[in-house]
Amino acid sequence: MSGKTEEVEAGQSQVKLRANAVHAGGAKISEVESCF
């Protein structure tokens, strides 16, 4: 079950990164996506 929890946490962290990128500016979104 720990694997599932890690996946959920990873998904939440990505959502936070995308949200932060939106707040910082639209240009940041493409940078975040390119990192992944």
C-alpha distances in whole Angstrom, upper triangle without the diagonal:
4,5,5,7,9,10,11,13,14,16,17,19,20,22,23,25,26,27,29,31,32,33,35,36,36,37,34,31,33,32,28,28,30,28,25
4,5,5,6,9,10,10,12,14,15,16,18,20,21,22,24,26,27,29,30,32,33,34,34,35,32,30,31,30,26,26,28,25,23
4,5,5,6,9,10,11,12,14,15,17,19,20,21,23,24,26,27,29,30,31,33,32,33,30,27,28,28,24,23,25,23,20
4,5,5,6,9,10,11,12,14,15,17,19,20,21,23,24,26,27,29,30,32,31,32,29,26,27,27,24,23,25,23,20
4,5,5,6,9,10,11,12,14,15,17,18,20,21,22,24,26,27,28,30,30,31,28,26,27,27,23,23,25,23,20
4,5,5,6,9,10,10,12,14,15,16,18,20,21,22,24,26,27,28,28,29,25,23,25,24,20,20,22,19,17
4,5,5,6,9,10,11,12,14,15,17,18,20,21,23,25,26,27,26,27,24,21,23,22,18,18,20,18,15
4,5,5,6,9,10,11,12,14,15,16,18,20,21,23,24,26,25,26,23,21,23,23,19,18,21,19,17
4,5,5,6,9,10,11,12,14,15,16,18,20,21,22,24,24,25,22,20,22,21,17,18,20,18,16
4,5,5,6,9,10,11,12,14,15,16,18,20,21,22,22,23,19,17,19,18,14,14,17,14,12
4,5,5,6,9,10,11,12,14,15,17,19,20,21,20,21,18,16,18,18,14,13,16,15,12
4,5,5,6,9,10,10,12,14,15,17,18,20,20,21,18,16,18,18,14,15,18,16,14
4,5,5,6,9,10,10,12,14,15,16,18,18,19,16,14,17,16,12,13,16,14,12
4,5,5,6,9,10,10,12,14,15,16,16,17,13,11,13,13,9,10,13,11,10
4,5,5,6,9,10,11,12,14,15,15,16,14,11,14,14,11,11,15,14,13
4,5,5,6,8,10,11,12,14,15,16,13,12,15,14,11,13,16,15,14
4,5,5,6,9,10,10,12,13,13,10,9,12,11,7,10,13,11,11
4,5,5,6,9,10,10,10,11,9,6,10,10,7,8,12,12,11
4,5,5,6,9,10,10,13,10,9,12,13,10,12,16,15,15
4,5,5,6,9,10,12,9,9,12,12,10,13,15,15,15
4,5,5,6,7,8,5,5,9,9,7,10,12,12,14
4,5,5,6,8,7,6,10,11,10,12,15,16,16
4,6,8,10,9,10,13,14,13,15,18,18,19
4,7,8,7,9,12,11,11,14,16,16,18
4,5,6,7,10,11,11,14,15,16,18
4,5,6,8,10,11,12,14,15,17
4,5,6,7,9,11,11,13,15
4,6,5,6,9,10,11,13
4,5,5,6,9,10,11
4,5,5,6,9,10
4,6,5,6,9
4,5,5,7
4,5,5
4,5
4
